[in-house]
Amino acid sequence: MKLNLLSCNAQRPDRRMIAKCITGIASNIDESLSNELTDILLEGDAVDIEMEDKNSGSALRALRKLSIDYEIIE
């Protein structure tokens, strides 16, 4: 499943938790790349990630909990 992470609407976004969430749900993304993607997302640009379907429900809940807006591409 592909996701497009659009923005983070949290008043005080937790960079560490967002990066940890991306590392946990995305396929083939290490911690360094996750930190870069978090910075891009918090700067206001969209980020595309691919995740495994088996974790989709809990992953989408984790994104909502972090106030991250997303759209499902595939």
C-alpha positions as a Markdown table, in Angstrom:
| # | Residue | x | y | z |
|---|---|---|---|---|
| 1 | Met | 0.0 | 0.0 | 0.0 |
| 2 | Lys | 1.3 | 3.4 | -0.9 |
| 3 | Leu | 0.6 | 6.5 | 1.2 |
| 4 | Asn | 1.2 | 10.1 | 0.6 |
| 5 | Leu | 1.9 | 11.9 | 3.8 |
| 6 | Leu | 0.6 | 15.4 | 3.2 |
| 7 | Ser | 1.2 | 17.5 | 6.4 |
| 8 | Cys | 1.4 | 17.5 | 10.1 |
| 9 | Asn | -1.1 | 19.7 | 11.9 |
| 10 | Ala | 0.2 | 19.2 | 15.5 |
| 11 | Gln | 0.9 | 22.4 | 17.4 |
| 12 | Arg | 4.2 | 21.0 | 18.6 |
| 13 | Pro | 5.1 | 18.1 | 16.4 |
| 14 | Asp | 7.4 | 15.5 | 18.0 |
| 15 | Arg | 10.1 | 14.9 | 15.3 |
| 16 | Arg | 11.5 | 11.8 | 17.1 |
| 17 | Met | 8.1 | 10.1 | 17.3 |
| 18 | Ile | 7.2 | 10.9 | 13.7 |
| 19 | Ala | 10.5 | 9.5 | 12.5 |
| 20 | Lys | 10.0 | 6.4 | 14.6 |
| 21 | Cys | 6.5 | 6.0 | 13.3 |
| 22 | Ile | 7.7 | 6.3 | 9.6 |
| 23 | Thr | 10.5 | 3.7 | 10.3 |
| 24 | Gly | 8.0 | 1.3 | 11.9 |
| 25 | Ile | 5.4 | 1.4 | 9.2 |
| 26 | Ala | 7.3 | 2.0 | 6.0 |
| 27 | Ser | 9.0 | -0.7 | 3.9 |
| 28 | Asn | 12.7 | -0.4 | 3.3 |
| 29 | Ile | 13.2 | 2.9 | 5.2 |
| 30 | Asp | 16.0 | 3.1 | 7.8 |
| 31 | Glu | 16.3 | 5.6 | 10.6 |
| 32 | Ser | 18.5 | 8.1 | 8.7 |
| 33 | Leu | 16.0 | 8.3 | 5.7 |
| 34 | Ser | 13.1 | 8.5 | 8.1 |
| 35 | Asn | 14.7 | 11.5 | 9.8 |
| 36 | Glu | 15.1 | 13.2 | 6.4 |
| 37 | Leu | 11.5 | 12.4 | 5.4 |
| 38 | Thr | 10.3 | 13.8 | 8.7 |
| 39 | Asp | 12.1 | 17.1 | 8.1 |
| 40 | Ile | 10.6 | 17.3 | 4.6 |
| 41 | Leu | 7.1 | 16.6 | 6.0 |
| 42 | Leu | 7.4 | 19.2 | 8.7 |
| 43 | Glu | 8.7 | 21.8 | 6.2 |
| 44 | Gly | 5.4 | 21.5 | 4.4 |
| 45 | Asp | 6.1 | 19.1 | 1.5 |
| 46 | Ala | 4.4 | 15.8 | 0.9 |
| 47 | Val | 6.2 | 12.5 | 1.4 |
| 48 | Asp | 5.4 | 9.2 | -0.4 |
| 49 | Ile | 6.0 | 6.0 | 1.5 |
| 50 | Glu | 5.2 | 2.3 | 0.9 |
| 51 | Met | 4.0 | 0.1 | 3.6 |
| 52 | Glu | 2.9 | -3.5 | 4.0 |
| 53 | Asp | -0.8 | -4.2 | 4.0 |
| 54 | Lys | -0.7 | -6.4 | 7.1 |
| 55 | Asn | 0.0 | -3.4 | 9.4 |
| 56 | Ser | -2.2 | -0.9 | 7.6 |
| 57 | Gly | -4.9 | -0.4 | 10.4 |
| 58 | Ser | -2.5 | 0.2 | 13.2 |
| 59 | Ala | -0.2 | 2.3 | 11.0 |
| 60 | Leu | -3.0 | 4.6 | 9.9 |
| 61 | Arg | -4.1 | 5.0 | 13.6 |
| 62 | Ala | -0.5 | 5.9 | 14.5 |
| 63 | Leu | -0.4 | 8.6 | 11.8 |
| 64 | Arg | -3.7 | 10.1 | 13.0 |
| 65 | Lys | -2.5 | 10.1 | 16.6 |
| 66 | Leu | 0.5 | 12.2 | 15.4 |
| 67 | Ser | -1.8 | 14.6 | 13.5 |
| 68 | Ile | -0.4 | 13.6 | 10.2 |
| 69 | Asp | -2.8 | 14.0 | 7.2 |
| 70 | Tyr | -2.4 | 11.4 | 4.6 |
| 71 | Glu | -4.0 | 10.0 | 1.4 |
| 72 | Ile | -3.9 | 6.4 | 0.2 |
| 73 | Ile | -2.5 | 6.1 | -3.3 |
| 74 | Glu | -2.8 | 2.4 | -3.8 |
